[in-house]
Amino acid sequence: VYRQGSWRQFRGGEVMDRTDRQIAQFVVMWAPYGWPPADRTWVEFGMSSERLHVRCIEIIGAAEGTRELAPDERELVGQLVSIMMRRRIKGIFDRVA
């Protein structure tokens, strides 16, 4: 099964791989402060802040397309969705202000 942006295969019921979980946990951990700093994102994952944003959207998209998530993964993705929605709303209000 193709996963947007990653070309990973669906193996043994595992939808979120270790890196996906680490990215989601990282973003959730930084949520009280807004968004992870670019330098921390680069050190942890070797990607820009913009790429992290896109990767989070890809993780959410892959999770929405399956019923195979474990309960803890479903909760983590739910938290990620909430963070991404707040980030989008904040961006809209920042452009209006």
Disulfide bonds with the S-S distance in Angstrom:
none
